[in-house]
């Protein structure tokens, strides 16, 4: 898996919290959408991340 970059310009992954803020919803909703297959999660070091481009594609679908 690619290195997780923290610069907002070159960001590859969002955290669960960032995705929830982007969608203006709760962490539980993000968890449910992930479980339902609406969002694809990636794990690294015991944490969960979401690819920026996939999240932005999901904005259109949801």
C-alpha positions as a Markdown table, in Angstrom:
| # | Residue | x | y | z |
|---|---|---|---|---|
| 1 | Unk | 0.0 | 0.0 | 0.0 |
| 2 | Unk | 1.2 | 3.5 | -0.8 |
| 3 | Unk | 2.5 | 5.9 | 1.9 |
| 4 | Unk | -0.2 | 7.9 | 3.6 |
| 5 | Unk | 0.5 | 11.5 | 2.9 |
| 6 | Unk | -0.7 | 14.3 | 5.2 |
| 7 | Unk | -0.4 | 17.2 | 2.9 |
| 8 | Unk | -3.9 | 18.3 | 1.8 |
| 9 | Unk | -2.8 | 19.0 | -1.7 |
| 10 | Unk | -1.3 | 15.6 | -2.4 |
| 11 | Unk | -3.5 | 13.6 | 0.0 |
| 12 | Unk | -4.2 | 10.1 | -1.1 |
| 13 | Unk | -6.3 | 8.9 | 1.8 |
| 14 | Unk | -9.0 | 10.3 | 4.1 |
| 15 | Unk | -9.5 | 9.1 | 7.7 |
| 16 | Unk | -12.9 | 8.0 | 8.8 |
| 17 | Unk | -13.5 | 11.3 | 10.5 |
| 18 | Unk | -12.5 | 13.3 | 7.4 |
| 19 | Unk | -15.0 | 11.3 | 5.3 |
| 20 | Unk | -17.7 | 11.8 | 8.0 |
| 21 | Unk | -17.0 | 15.6 | 7.9 |
| 22 | Unk | -17.1 | 15.7 | 4.1 |
| 23 | Unk | -20.5 | 14.0 | 4.0 |
| 24 | Unk | -21.8 | 15.8 | 7.1 |
| 25 | Unk | -22.7 | 12.6 | 8.8 |
| 26 | Unk | -21.6 | 10.5 | 11.8 |
| 27 | Unk | -18.9 | 7.9 | 12.0 |
| 28 | Unk | -21.6 | 5.2 | 12.4 |
| 29 | Unk | -23.0 | 6.2 | 9.0 |
| 30 | Unk | -19.6 | 5.8 | 7.4 |
| 31 | Unk | -19.2 | 2.5 | 9.1 |
| 32 | Unk | -22.6 | 1.4 | 7.8 |
| 33 | Unk | -21.9 | 2.6 | 4.3 |
| 34 | Unk | -18.6 | 0.7 | 4.3 |
| 35 | Unk | -20.4 | -2.4 | 5.5 |
| 36 | Unk | -23.0 | -2.0 | 2.8 |
| 37 | Unk | -20.2 | -1.6 | 0.1 |
| 38 | Unk | -21.0 | 2.0 | -0.7 |
| 39 | Unk | -17.5 | 3.0 | 0.4 |
| 40 | Unk | -14.3 | 0.9 | 0.3 |
| 41 | Unk | -12.1 | 1.0 | 3.3 |
| 42 | Unk | -8.3 | 0.3 | 3.5 |
| 43 | Unk | -6.5 | -0.7 | 6.7 |
| 44 | Unk | -3.0 | 0.3 | 7.7 |
| 45 | Unk | -1.5 | 0.0 | 11.1 |
| 46 | Unk | -4.9 | -0.8 | 12.8 |
| 47 | Unk | -6.5 | 2.3 | 11.3 |
| 48 | Unk | -9.1 | 2.7 | 8.5 |
| 49 | Unk | -8.6 | 5.0 | 5.5 |
| 50 | Unk | -10.5 | 5.8 | 2.4 |
| 51 | Unk | -9.0 | 6.7 | -1.0 |
| 52 | Unk | -9.7 | 10.3 | -1.8 |
| 53 | Unk | -10.7 | 9.7 | -5.5 |
| 54 | Unk | -13.0 | 6.8 | -4.5 |
| 55 | Unk | -14.7 | 9.0 | -1.8 |
| 56 | Unk | -15.2 | 11.8 | -4.4 |
| 57 | Unk | -16.7 | 9.3 | -6.8 |
| 58 | Unk | -19.1 | 8.2 | -4.0 |
| 59 | Unk | -20.2 | 11.8 | -3.5 |
| 60 | Unk | -21.9 | 11.6 | -6.9 |
| 61 | Unk | -23.4 | 8.2 | -6.3 |
| 62 | Unk | -24.8 | 8.8 | -2.8 |
